[in-house]
Amino acid sequence: MEYWTLLENPTGSTYRNLMQVLCEHSEVFYFITRKELTYDWNTMKQFTPYIMETYKTKKWANTITKGPAATVYVVEANVETCSLLQHVAHSLYDWVAPNLPEDLTFMKNKFEWFSCTTHEEFGGFTIRSDYYRNILGQINGLKVIKEDY
């Protein structure tokens, strides 16, 4: 298993390309909302037709909270949701309250291969095959570094 960390916030065309590649190579993605924060629910409503599941949890991707449980929204990754992701934000770290839900995470075969903790401006890939390692090279402008754990 390899871990690749983002070195900077993907913005503009790099962000749009990142969303395109993530959607094309994922079955679902999720984001979370927290009870103690406010959100623009008009933006959230745009994703409603594509939400496959919602549930509450205190643990997701890179986070374990001691506060109230977060609500996870599992969304189908398709052409429509990719377009929404590309148009409601201009960078990855725009995904924070009060405008957007938080912590975008993309999954393939129930494996979280991209996750971010947006309020901490942290994101990265968990790579377990050459196929996904090669995908990183398809994202023009993306700056990542392989971590040595």
N, C-alpha and C positions, 0 to 999 in steps of 0.2 A: 504494500500500500504506500502511495506517495501523497504528500500534502503540498499543495501549491498555494501560496498566499498572495493576494492582491497587494501591489506596492502603492497603488494610488486609486482614487475613485474613478471608475470608468464613466466618462461623460460624453455627451453628444453622439457622434457616429459610433464611437467605441461602445458606448452603453447600448445603443440600438443593435449593433452587431452581436454583442454579448447576449442580449435577450433572444435574438434570432437563433443563435447557435444553441443556447440552453433549451429553448422550446423544441427545436428540431430533434434534440437528442434526449428528451425527457418525456415521460408519460404524464407526469403531474408536477405541479409546484405548489408550495403553500406559503402563506404569510400569516402573521398573527396580529391580534388586537389585544390590548390590555384594558381591564376594567377601569383602572385609575387614569387612563388617558382619553383624550377626545380625538375623533377622526372625522374626516369629510365623508359622510355616509353616502353622498351623491356619487363619489368616485367608487366606493365599495359596491354600490348597486350595479355598476357596469359589469362586475364580475359575477353577479348572482346567477345568471343562467348557466354558468360553467362550474359552479361550486359542486363538487362531488360529495363532500363530507365536511362537517364541522365537529369539533370536539374541544373539550377543555383539558388543559394539562399544565403542569408546573415545569415540564422538561421538554425541550425541543432543540434540534440542531446543536448549537454551541451554548445553550442557556439552561440553567436551572434557577428558578426563581423561588425566593422565600416568601414573596408576596402572594397576592391572589393569583389563581390560575389564569392563564392566557387562553384565548379562543383561537384555535387553529382552523384556517380555511384551506381545504385541499381543493385545488383548482385544476381542471383538465388543461394540459398544455396542447394548444392547437393554434391554427392561424389567427383566429379571432382574439384569443387571450394574449398571444404574442403581440399583436397590434396594440391591444390595450396597454400592456406593459411598456411598450415603446412610446406611447403617447401621453400617458399620465405622469411620467417622470422624465427628467432630462439626464439623470445620473443614478447610479446604484444607491448612493446614500441619500437620495431624495425620499427613500422609502422609510420615513419616520413620521410619527404623530407631530402635528395635528392634521397633516394633509393626507398621508397614506398609511396603510398598515405597515408592519415592520417585518424584518428578518426573512426576506425571500430565500427559499430553499427549493432546489430542483432535484427530482428523483427519477431514477430509471430502475425498474425491477425492484422497487422498494428500497433502493440504495440512495442515500443522500450524497450526490456527487458534487453539488455546489451548494454552499450555504453562506449566509452573511448575518452578522449582528450589526444592523445598520446604525443604531444609536452610538455604537462604539467605533463605527467606521472600520469594521473588520469583515473580510470576505475571503473565500478561497475554495479550492477544489480538493476533493479526495479522489485520487486516481488509482484504479486497480487494474488497468489494462492499457496496452499500447494504443488501442482504439481511442480511448478518452484522452490520453496524453497527446495524441495527434490533433485532437479537436482544439486544444489550446492554441495551436499554431494557426488556426483558421480565424481567430478573433483579432483583426487588425487593431493595433494600438494598445492592446491589453498588456499591462505590465504585471508580471507575476514572478515569484521566486520559489524555487523548490526548497522546502524546509528539510532540515536534517534532524530528525528526532531520534 
